[in-house]
Amino acid sequence: MKIAVELVPRSADAVRDDLKVVEACCPQLDIINVPDLVRYETRSWQACATVQSPFLRTIPHIRAIDIDLYQPLPMADYLRKHQIKEVLVVGGDIPQDMGHHIYPSTSTDIIRKFKEEMPEVKVYAAIDQYRTSMRKEAMYIQRKLYAGADGFFTQPFFDVRFMEMYAEILAGHDVYWGVAPVMSTRSVFYWETKNNVVFPKNFEPTLEWNTRFAREALETVDKLGSNIYFMPIQMNLERYFTNIFR
């Protein structure tokens, strides 16, 4: 089982500081996964370059809507220079600042483009198990595999029963199962309204519930022979991971 943690690139220094905290609490850490957020100056691949080590894999998010299909991949030279050999392709949210230019490129377009222009790079695709029906998401997974995806990172799960259902669809594939703390009523409302999450009946937006579920997810993923992906959104990293790996 590999353990990945998402770190927000507020700045290069912030990523390095957060990494020190996570490494102290989670010595089993294998991968840093960095989202590409246009509101910050530091791009995901730049943040990954600042925390490279022989013992840690780094995977930047690549937003499909930022890439012109008719031009070479804009980050290709940077990725090669810094020996970043894995990426996670996501669709990308439309920025509120419309001064940021976007393109009608899809995730499958960009997965295929990476495979054509940078065949040495391992390309992960995103799974959003709340986006639509399970049948439609399973079809979308197949299209991403056909485009060349080497593996997947999921949206966070809050119920291991739901994970086990998706495990049947994803059997035999390289998967990182998402887990994220939801710690307030406001966050619950966000996940329910924006991401269509249905929380289990016993869910509570508390540290105790979230860390207990994280440990349960770890056990489930270990039994599946798969990997886990922590997304500690707006969370005290030390408090969260200390409670999981105590």
C-alpha positions, 0 to 999 in steps of 0.5 A: 500500500502506498500513501499519498497526501495532497498539499496545497501550493500556497507558496513553495515555502508553504509546501516545504513546511507542510511536508515536514509536518506530514513526514513527522506524523506519517513516516510511511508517506510515499507521495506528495500530490499537488493541486494546480490552483490558479489563485496561487502564483506557484503552479503544481509542477513548480511546487513538486520540484521544490520538494523532490527527494530520492525517497518521495514521489511527486505528482502535480495536477494538470488542468485540462482546460488550461491546455491548448490541444494545438500547441505543445504541452507548456510544462513539458520542458519543466517536467523533464528538467526536474525529472517529474515523471508522473502527473494527475490530469483533472478537468479543472474548475473554471476560474472566477477571474476570467482573465485566466485563459481556458480551452475546451480541452477534456481530461481524455484529450490531455491524457492522450496528449501526454501519451503522445508527447511525453510517453515516459510520463505515468498519467493518472486520471481522476474519478468523481464517484459523485458526478453521475451514476455509477454506470456512467462513471464506469464508462468514463473510466473506460474512456480514460483507460482507452486514452492511455490512463495508467491509474486513478485518484478518486474523490474522497470517500466517506463510506467503505461500503461505497469504496468496496462497490467501486473496488469491483469496477476498478479491480486490477488497476492502480488506484489511490482511494481518496479520504478527506476530513469534513469538519464543519456544517458549512463543509458538509453543505459544500460537499452535498451541494457542490459535489453531490456527496451523500454522507452515511447516516452515522457521519459527524463533522468531528475530528474523532469521526474523520480520523476513525473513518481514515483508519477504517479506510486504511484497513480497507485499502490494505485488504484491497491491496491498493493505495490511499490518498489523503486530502486534508483540506483546511485542516491542521496537518499535525492534529489530523495525521497524529490522530490517524497514525497514533 
